[in-house]
Amino acid sequence: MEFRLPELGEGVNEGELVKWRVKVGDAVKDDQPLCEIMTDKATIEIPSPFSGVITELTAKEGEIVKVHQLMLKGDAKGGAPVAKVEAPAHAAPTHSAPAAAPAAKAPAPTAAPAPVSNTNSADVLASPSTRRLASEKGIDLGLVAGTGPNGRVLRDDVENFKSGGGSARVARSRGPQPVAADERIAIRGMRKKISEKMRQSKDKAAHFTYVEEADVSSLVKLRARAKTIGEKKGIKVSFLPFVMKAMVAALRKHPRLNSVVDEATNEIVIKHYYNISLSVQTEDGLTVPVIKNVQDKGIYELAKEIQEVVDRARKKKLTMEDFQDSTITLTNAGSIGGLFATPIINYPEVAILGFNKIARKPVVKMVNGVEKIVIRDWTYFSISLDHRIVDGADAAEYMKTFIDYIENPALIFMED
């Protein structure tokens, strides 16, 4: 029996074999995950269309495989020969795959596990979100045994450690320690796609960044009221829905920023709908699912959709549809910190807006015609643009309009 790579989606002819979920000798069941294929859009989990035993894997992890390429050979259940099989074209895609399929049980160990050296939490392999989770739970990452590649500590490891179900690193007795060796991590999967996408953007677009400050005191108060109402609806209301609505209101007046570049025809394609990609940090890296038709959605509807998309991204349940037809991107590093950044354009879009941290600070304001020092909620927004398409004056005018909506959020809801 032969299994060949099925169709991965419209216009997708190849992908990277990120991970085999089975090995030679494994017994598999119908619809059991066989492997993970990373395309330009998402990681797709390919299910088995048969029950039987794997006899040969004909592709290697990290290899670029073509649609209809031979992937593996196997014996169908009972050993009877069957016709060549291809997985169904509707294989369920995910942004990144869930836990690997169970392998055959190994004999119980007869000796204690080998000790590892005492580990400083700063030296532990872990993503920023995992470190943040450990910090929130008061856990020293240096005490947690990682189950990820190369001993990487995953969010589940932290959760299990907190609940008492995880493992702790075993301390080595004091004494001379071996010199630490270099660590090499293969650039593959999502990290490889991020690398390729960023390189393409820097090679193609002529980047420049414009930064503007904003008094967001009124927005902070409005969001606080919306958050209270949202909690009663079971919806977590962040600042992002308001920022997205302000982006759309400003883009209506500066439409060139809501466009993409068609290199094949040498044209600027201005979009008259507003699909905003939202950068989401996951354990596997940064991903940018799309919130579609923002112009037609209210604050609570947007908040609920953002909440669901972020949750699916972190649970590795995004589909290829989640990455299609974006017109502009919003990246938010404010929860981590920093004054402002110079984000890289999500090519072939021409603009990406950066939303940064909000902080209380003293500023000089006119109060009843008199200059006074007052405490206000303050932030910075940065926008990176493709200078081939957008001039500096265009950036300044757009940001002036956008900041006006941000500082006076009631105006957002007065738009036609």
Secondary structure, 3 states (H helix, E strand, C coil): CEEECCCCCCCCCEEEEEEECCCCCCEECCCCEEEEEECCCCEEEEECCCCEEEEEECCCCCCEEECCCEEEEEEEHHHCCCCCEECCCCCCEECCCCCCCCCCCCCCCCCCCCCCCCCCHHHCCECHHHHHHHHHCCCCHHHECCCCHHHCECHHHHHHHHHCCCCECCCCCCCCCCCCCCCCCCCCHHHHHHHHHHHHHHHHCCEEEEEEEEECHHHHHHHHHHHHHHHHHCCCCCCHHHHHHHHHHHHHHCHHHCEEEECCCCEEEECCCCCEEECEEECCEEECCEECCHHHCCHHHHHHHHHHHHHHHHCCCCCHHHHCCCCEEEEECCCCCCCCCCCCCCCCECEEEEECCCEEEEEEEEECCEEEEEEEEEEEEEEEEECCCCCHHHHHHHHHHHHHHHHCHHHHHHCC
